[in-house]
């Protein structure tokens, strides 16, 4: 395994510094021989969840500490992590590629350094007896989404875009984050969700489903690890250390999901206290999530690889939809220099 020539890449990419705080080195108290750790914070996009197992494993197994980092998981600002990363109030965050492109169009200097999910996890599911199996079958159907915002809406637009469907072809209903209940109670015929979440819950409840995957129709960018250009320019070793430890956590989660699950429990108090059936369900969520981290490209280029072609397709789709109001330099929106090749 070898690391790419990150410092050279960084030097070429970044010519100007931005404002904001940087990661802060601190000494570990009570031990004069201890290696000083650099405190960094990652803004998490959601409450503590087993889908973040690589991060939890990296922390509980001491991989971050071995890289000289003292990592805090911040769950308080899930809705504005892009802004917080851009202004430097946190060092790391998670966001979809579409969010990164939209942010850069607004002048926010953030980049993706790791692509976590190699394909969009957004799916549209329906009860099997309705026989809704293809995008064309969505015509005339009620489709429940949280609202006209976020990943589900972008996923629906991409699905329609790639299958020549118009919003007027569907009966789109904004139902908030109650998709499972809405579908279970037949309030909508189709609901949006994540392939590693809601369909698993319904299957556990005995509901047979047909699932339409956005990724089968369109190569939409998905979630990734984001940082500011300023952090890359001023502290590239911090970025590299965080990425290295996180990807080690991801690799070991893939290799031994049970160990990763158990190691993650201390970071997810509610799950640690849950009954066995809930834990079993969440183990299935983790198993499904692991599949999204891997692809032919990651086998060739390494976990966390970001694909230029996928980003360009997403950029062009967002421009066509007029969601992205101006062109963005796609090649400057991500960097693969911090990941390791197999």
Secondary structure as UniProt FT lines:
FT   STRAND          2..3
FT   HELIX           6..13
FT   STRAND          24..26
FT   TURN            29..30
FT   TURN            32..33
FT   STRAND          37..43
FT   HELIX           50..52
FT   HELIX           53..60
FT   TURN            61..62
FT   HELIX           63..66
FT   TURN            67..68
FT   STRAND          69..74
FT   TURN            76..79
FT   HELIX           81..87
FT   STRAND          92..96
FT   HELIX           97..105
FT   TURN            106..107
FT   STRAND          110..115
FT   STRAND          122..127
FT   HELIX           128..130
FT   HELIX           135..138
FT   TURN            139..140
FT   STRAND          142..145
FT   HELIX           150..162
FT   TURN            163..164
FT   HELIX           167..169
FT   STRAND          171..174
FT   HELIX           179..184
FT   TURN            185..186
FT   STRAND          190..194
FT   TURN            195..197
FT   HELIX           198..204
FT   TURN            205..206
FT   STRAND          209..213
FT   HELIX           214..216
FT   STRAND          223..228
FT   HELIX           229..234
FT   HELIX           236..255
FT   HELIX           257..264
FT   HELIX           265..267
FT   HELIX           269..272
FT   HELIX           276..292
FT   HELIX           296..301
FT   TURN            303..304
FT   HELIX           308..320
FT   TURN            321..322
FT   HELIX           330..332
FT   TURN            337..338
FT   STRAND          340..341
//
